[in-house]
Amino acid sequence: MKIFAKIRFYYGAATISFIAAGIMVPLMMIFPQKRSNILHYWNKVIIFFLGGKIVSHGKRDNTVDMFIANHQGIIDIVSLEAAANTDIRWVAKKQLFDAPWFGYLLKLPNMIEVNRENKTGLVKLLRDAKETLESEVKRVIAIFPEGTRTDKQALLEFKGGTRVMAEKLELTIQPIVISNSKKLLNEHNRTARNATVHLTYLEPFKVSKANKGWYADLRTTMQECIDTQYNEYKRER
């Protein structure tokens, strides 16, 4: 069975690559006004071909300024795009924007580029976030505050950039806990299986500069939800 799971991983990776680079990128070039619709529809197709399903718990609030989610791998992004037709503006590191051809997946929909090695990176992040808030077209910023993917149940320490951005702009945030995504496609051990990805939408809240402990409280709340998902339903994060 492990060999079959390995074969399925490479099938899944090839499927994502083909649809992303061979279909989504050309379509976004041809139909620039429909980029959000293209991302939503074709990510749903990816989930289908990988043998996955998405189940949502709670309600996604598309009126918030930013989604904050835990991160295990590419399926987290695919699932959030596939679950609802929300015009998401992802925050991603510069290296992904520079990737040959695949970088267009981020450049064409005007996602937010962050250069972690440059001291002006935070300034640009704030400027781009402010631009998103002031745009006539409603887009929700989405970020993984851990800064990188992990295969552990425990959340990594949250990066400071997310906190600074949220406090400076006093954003309204909805936390999202994603579980079982690495069962569908596990980039850490290179296996894949049929799986249901669960998206748990927690209560939105507005960041207040007066509440100095909000960021630590957010991490605690998300970790408690992750632990509940595992202890009660055996859904790994």
Secondary structure, 3 states (H helix, E strand, C coil): CHHHHHHHHHHHHHHHHHHHHHHHHHHHHHCHHHHHHHHHHHHHHHHHHCCEEEEEECCCCCCCCEEEECCCCHHHHHHHHHHCCCCEEEEEEHHHHCCCCCCHHHHCCCCEEECCCCCCHHHHHHHHHHHHHHCCCCCEEEECCCCCCCCCCCCCCCCHHHHHHHHHHCCEEEEEEEECHHHHCECCCCECCCEEEEEEECCCEECCCCCCCHHHHHHHHHHHHHHHHHHHHCCCC
